[in-house]
Amino acid sequence: MTNATIFGKGNMGSAIASVFKKAGIESQVLDASTPAGTTIEGDIVVLAVPYPALATIADTYGDQLAGKTVVDITNPLDFSTFDSLVTPADGSAAAELQAKLPQAKVLKAFNTNFAATLASGKVGEATTVVQVAGDDDDAKKSLMDVVKAAGLDAIDAGSLKRARELEAFGFLQLALAVREQISFTGGYTITR
């Protein structure tokens, strides 16, 4: 049986923990105050933290993350202006994380969803869809199976190269919400 570790106790970490719980998976939840020697229990490790924390987690827990599915949910925004991404135009936070964790199976997911839509399973009247990008097909399938078992939908967004577009998409959605053009209980959905 799959188990999970979630770094982050904020809105997104809590919402993702609820998704895992609906799928019958209890999560080990860690935060910034967790001692560095803590053992990571999950096969799937979700990093529900701000972008700058990714490097610290990779440096502190890199050995333990080898062989695990590591899910980056960040949108690497310039929070001082809320007007741009801080990663290079041809890169992504997920690609940077994969470079720091070459033995892990890094996925990009949940960054185009708001916490409220993950918790409720709905965007308006539509089922919440989680887009998942990554280079390891088995890791993607495993995460997508968990999401679907929780009553949400998931779609394979392609290779880890697609993380750049997902991060831009997540940035646009956040920028719209901050400008009160959409609510944090709304967002985009995909219909098939």
Secondary structure, DSSP 8 states (H G I E B T S, - for coil): ---EEEE--SHHHHHHHHHHHHTT--EEEE-TTS-TT-----SEEEE-S-TTHHHHHHHHHHHHHTTSEEEE----B-TTTTS-BSS-TT--HHHHHHHH-TTSEEEE-STTS-HHHHHHSEETTEE-EEEEEES-HHHHHHHHHHHHHTT-EEEEEESGGGHHHHHHHHHHHHHHHHTTSS-TT-------
